[in-house]
Amino acid sequence: MEVKPGYKTTEIGVIPDDWEVRTLDSLGRRGRPAIRAGPFGSSLTKDTYVADGYKIYGQEQVIRGDYLFGEYFIPSERFNELKSCAVEPGDILLSLVGTAGRVLVIPSGAPEGVINPRLIRFSFDQTFVSPPFFKSLIETHTYQALLARNAQGGTMGVLNAGLLRSLQIPLPPLAEQEAIAEALSDADALIESLEQLIAKKRQIKQGAMQELLTGKKRLPGFSGEWGVRRFGEVVLPRKERIDPRRTGVQEFCIELEHIGQGSGCLVGSKATSEKSSLKSVFHSGDVLFGKLRAYLRKYWLANRSGVCSTEIWVLAADRSHVTPEYLFQLVTVDRFIEVASTAYGTHMPRSDWNVVKNYEVVLPSVEEQTAITAVLSDMDSEIAALEAKLAKASQIKQGMMHNLLTGKIRLI
């Protein structure tokens, strides 16, 4: 393959001429190895913890991105015994279990402490490696996939420090590393600000729902008493089923994974095939609600007909009492989710209709329901627009990472 001027072919692909390829174990500094695994589990047990002392850094801090989180400490004697596992500013911590592959850079001023057995510590010579640059690099799809492949047994739960020593990375000059890290940090700041704004808008909507759906606050022009009904009196789950293996007809199909968590939006769909299992039928205006692990908040107001997993309730509203739009808002409130989470089964908990059908709702007139859902739908639209903006910002950042971390676009 022809390489354009200014670039070279290496073991890890085409990179700029002035970039190096280095193994992780070659990037340490005198007296401090580049890679260090956490201590044996028997070295850090709860009977050694104290109320105040040297901090234990674990997955909780890495997953949250918060180095101050957590209240586990060890005394100075145990800290001195485990000092080879201590953290210093600029160290990078990598989680190994569960949400493996997450990374945290230890900043200046962080409490002294040690890593626990579920972390690996990278400690590089910072005259060669910028910690924020390395964090961005290791978080790319390429290196996350590489870490997963290097894990014994196919899970990162058994990834160990020895497997990482020979891992190769592209290394630009330090000034370029810092410029790349700064550009990606700006992208992260935009993403974080959008996430915070979306969270705030959702809280505002929850507050509005609490007032409008209970009658605590009335919209102008409406008065009169609301009626109290049991959920099962105004809503019924559809019983219609089809077996695609028998019909041979392709149908628009929704599975649980196709419903966004807490968003009320679809994130995908598929067509049934002759291998598909039994499906429930839904129609436009039905509310789909994931009865498997209801706390995941899987719900959607159908705008077309189709079929769905039998792990999803197809809720049909009695339109003389409740509009589909109002029903959709009712199933998204915290109290309904709490009731629906009263489930049977332990391994795969499913909502119990015998419980949900007795859930009491207060219902205004259909006209007032329509007015209320118009207000809440406007809020939903605003949140959806922000989520689309967030998705675009995340997509742009992924493109930036690919171009900047491979040298396809140069900042210096």
NORHUHU-V786538 format. One line per field, one symbol per residue. ss: DSSP state (H for helix, E for strand, L for the rest). phi: phi as a letter, one per 40 degrees, with the letter a starting at -180 (. if undefined). burial: I if it has 24 or more other ideal C-beta (glycine too) atoms within 12 Angstrom, else O. A space follows every 10 residues. Layout:
ss->???
phi->???
burial->???
//
This chain:
ss->LLLLLLEEEE LLEEEELLLE EEEHHHLLEL LELLEEELLL HHHLLHHHEE LLLEEEELHH HHHHLLLLLL LLEELHHHHH HLHHHELLLL LEEEELLLLL LLEEELLLLL LLEEELLLEE EELLLLLLLL HHHHHHHHLL HHHHHHHHHH LHHHLHHHLL HHHHLLLEEE ELLHHHHHHH HHHHHHHHHH HHHHHHHHHH HHHHHHHHHH HHLLLLLLLL LLLLLLEEEE HHHHEEELLL EEEHHHHLLL LEEELHHHEL ELLLLELLLE ELLLLLLEEE EELLLLEEEE LELHHHLEEE ELLLLEEELL LEEEEEELLL LLLHHHHHHH HHLHHHHHHH LLEELLLLLE ELHHHHLLLE EEELLHHHHH HHHHHHHHHH HHHHHHHHHH HHHHHHHHHH HHHHLLLLLL LL
phi->.cbcdgbacb cbhcbcdccb bbccccbcbd gaccbacccc dccbbccccb caiccbcbcd ccccgbcccg bbbbccccdc cbccbcbbdg cbbbcbbgcc gcbbccccgc ccibccccbb bcbbcccbbc dcccdccccc ddcccccccc ccggbccbcb cdccdcccbc bcddccdccc cccccccccc cccccccccc cccccdcccd cccbgcbbcd gbagcccbbc dccbbbccbc bbbdcccgcc bcbbbdccbc cgbgbcbiaa bcbccccdbc cbbdgcbcbc ccfdccfbaa ccbacibadc cbcbcbcccc bacdccddcc cccdcccccc ccbbgbcbcb cbcccccccc bbbccdccdc cccccccccc cccccccccc cccccccccc dccccbgcbb cb
burial->OOOOOOOOOO OIOOIIOOII IIOIOOIIOO OOIIIIIIIO OOOIOOOIOO OOOIIIIIII IIIOIOIOOO OIIIOOOIIO OIOOIIIIOI IIIIIIIOOI IIIIIIOOOI IIIIIIIIII IIIIIIOIII IIIIIIIIII OIIIOIIOOI OOOOOIOOII IOIIOOIIII IIIIOIIIII IOIIIOIIOO IOOIOOOIOO IIOOIIOIIO OIIOIOOOIO OOOOOIOOII IIOIIIIIOO OIOIOOOOOO IIIIIIOIII OIIIIIOOIO OIOOOIOOII IIIOIIIIII IIIIOIIIII IIOOOIIIII IIIIIIIOOO IIIIIIIIII IIIOOIIOII IIIOOOOOOI IOIOOIIOIO IIIIIIOIIO OIIOIIIOII OOIOOIIOOI OOIOOOIOOI IOOIIIIOOO IO
//
